[in-house]
């Protein structure tokens, strides 16, 4: 399955591009941007409201991931819709909040996607990261989507209750509220990098992807920990031609 954007007359397209350029937007580009840095949560104890999502959502077809300010929730933006998941103990709730603020944010505006069949030997999150890595040029970033059925998946929602100055990697991990979903259709929203210097920006050191999960019923949303995909899943990368 391949998704296409509708075509306009050449004159109309030129007008749209000029209008976007004059407004400072890059709606026709799927370039990945990062505001803030993951590492600053630990090096500078910065978990404040550094990114106002409303400024990013001015661009169309927005996809974005990040932690809620204060490190007490997860932000997952899918085609401009901002899902905010929060958890208290074992209870979790998902709301729509385009005015939420993030500690850091990775985002891209993607108007159209191309689909790629995921091989049957790509079954978990490590396989997926390796497979995507083979599809990207060196020293680049890309948004991506995966649509398929989760045989079993684990995800977390941050619920940090301490002071910013007390945040450590250990405290960060202890504040995760872990949840699972099984035998359900899901979408993965992710960003991948082949740039070595991206470790600590929007991906953890030694990793190449940052992925959130959202179930089709939108009741399960959070940062992916692990997944087993059923055969038949599709990978989507930004359409470039």
Residue pairs with C-beta under 8 A, 6 or more apart in sequence:
1 115
1 234
2 113
2 114
2 115
2 239
3 112
3 113
3 114
3 115
3 236
3 239
4 112
4 239
5 111
5 112
5 239
8 16
17 28
20 26
20 27
20 28
25 58
25 59
25 109
26 59
26 109
27 59
27 60
27 61
27 109
27 111
28 111
29 109
30 108
30 109
30 110
30 111
30 142
30 143
30 238
30 240
31 108
31 141
32 106
32 107
32 108
32 141
32 142
32 143
32 191
32 193
33 106
33 107
33 108
34 104
34 105
34 106
34 107
34 201
34 202
35 50
35 51
35 56
35 102
35 104
35 105
35 107
36 46
36 50
36 51
36 66
36 102
36 103
36 104
36 105
37 104
37 200
37 201
37 202
38 104
38 200
38 201
38 202
38 203
38 204
39 200
39 201
40 46
40 104
41 47
41 67
41 71
41 103
41 104
41 167
41 172
42 167
42 168
42 169
42 172
45 164
45 165
45 166
45 167
46 103
46 164
47 67
47 69
47 70
47 71
47 103
47 160
47 164
47 167
48 69
48 70
48 103
48 164
49 69
49 70
49 101
49 102
49 103
50 69
50 101
50 102
50 103
50 104
51 66
51 101
51 102
51 103
51 104
51 105
52 99
52 101
53 64
53 75
53 77
53 82
53 97
53 98
53 99
53 100
53 101
53 102
53 105
54 98
54 99
56 62
56 64
56 77
56 105
56 107
57 77
57 80
57 82
57 98
59 109
60 80
60 109
60 111
61 79
61 80
61 109
61 110
61 111
62 77
62 79
62 80
62 107
62 108
62 109
63 77
63 78
63 79
63 107
63 108
63 109
63 110
63 143
63 145
63 189
64 75
64 76
64 77
64 82
64 105
64 106
64 107
64 108
65 74
65 75
65 76
65 77
65 105
65 106
65 107
65 189
65 190
65 191
65 202
65 210
65 211
65 212
65 223
66 74
66 75
66 102
66 103
66 104
66 105
66 106
67 73
67 74
67 75
67 102
67 103
67 104
67 158
68 74
68 75
68 84
68 86
68 100
68 101
68 102
68 103
68 158
69 100
69 101
69 102
69 103
70 103
70 160
71 103
71 158
71 160
71 167
71 172
71 175
72 86
72 158
72 159
72 160
72 161
73 84
73 85
73 86
73 87
73 100
73 157
73 158
73 159
74 84
74 85
74 86
74 156
74 157
74 158
74 212
74 221
74 222
74 223
75 82
75 83
75 84
75 100
75 102
75 105
76 82
76 83
76 84
76 85
76 189
76 212
76 214
76 221
76 222
77 83
77 107
77 189
78 187
78 189
78 214
81 96
82 96
82 97
82 98
82 100
83 94
83 95
83 96
83 214
83 218
83 221
84 94
84 95
84 96
84 97
84 100
85 92
85 93
85 94
85 157
85 221
85 222
86 92
86 93
86 95
86 157
86 159
87 93
87 157
87 159
87 177
87 179
88 159
88 177
89 177
90 177
92 157
92 177
92 179
92 220
92 222
94 218
94 219
94 220
94 221
104 202
106 191
106 201
106 202
106 210
108 142
108 143
108 191
108 238
110 143
110 238
111 239
112 238
112 239
113 145
113 236
113 237
113 238
113 239
114 236
114 237
114 238
114 239
114 240
115 234
115 235
115 236
116 135
116 234
116 235
116 236
116 237
117 234
117 235
118 128
118 131
118 146
118 148
118 229
118 233
118 234
118 235
119 131
120 231
121 127
122 128
122 130
122 131
122 229
122 233
123 228
123 229
124 226
124 227
124 228
124 229
125 209
125 211
125 224
125 225
125 226
125 227
128 146
128 188
128 209
128 227
128 229
128 235
129 192
129 207
129 208
129 209
131 235
132 142
132 144
132 192
132 208
132 209
132 235
133 192
133 194
133 208
135 237
136 142
136 192
136 194
137 194
138 194
139 194
139 195
140 193
140 194
140 195
141 191
141 192
141 193
141 194
141 195
141 198
142 191
142 192
142 193
142 237
142 238
143 189
143 190
143 191
143 237
143 238
144 188
144 190
144 191
144 192
144 235
144 236
144 237
145 187
145 188
145 189
145 190
145 235
145 236
146 187
146 188
146 190
146 229
146 233
146 234
146 235
146 236
147 185
147 186
147 187
147 188
147 233
147 234
147 236
148 185
148 186
148 229
148 230
148 232
148 233
148 234
149 183
149 184
149 185
149 186
149 229
149 230
149 232
149 233
150 181
150 182
150 183
150 184
150 185
150 186
150 213
150 227
150 228
150 229
150 230
151 182
151 183
151 228
151 229
151 230
152 180
152 181
152 182
152 183
152 227
152 228
153 180
153 181
153 182
153 186
153 213
153 224
153 225
153 226
153 227
153 228
154 178
154 179
154 180
154 224
154 225
154 226
154 227
155 178
155 179
155 180
155 181
155 212
155 213
155 220
155 221
155 222
155 223
155 224
155 225
156 176
156 177
156 178
156 179
156 222
156 223
156 225
157 176
157 177
157 179
157 222
157 223
158 172
158 175
158 176
158 177
158 223
159 175
159 176
159 177
160 167
160 171
160 172
160 175
161 175
162 171
162 175
178 225
179 220
179 222
181 213
181 215
181 220
184 215
184 216
184 217
184 220
185 215
185 216
186 213
186 214
186 215
186 216
186 220
186 227
187 213
187 214
187 215
187 216
188 211
188 212
188 213
188 214
188 224
188 227
189 211
189 212
189 213
189 214
190 209
190 210
190 211
190 212
190 224
191 202
191 203
191 209
191 210
191 211
192 208
192 209
193 202
193 203
193 208
193 209
194 208
199 205
199 206
199 207
202 210
203 209
203 210
211 223
211 224
212 221
212 222
212 223
212 224
213 220
213 221
213 222
213 223
213 224
213 227
214 220
214 221
215 221
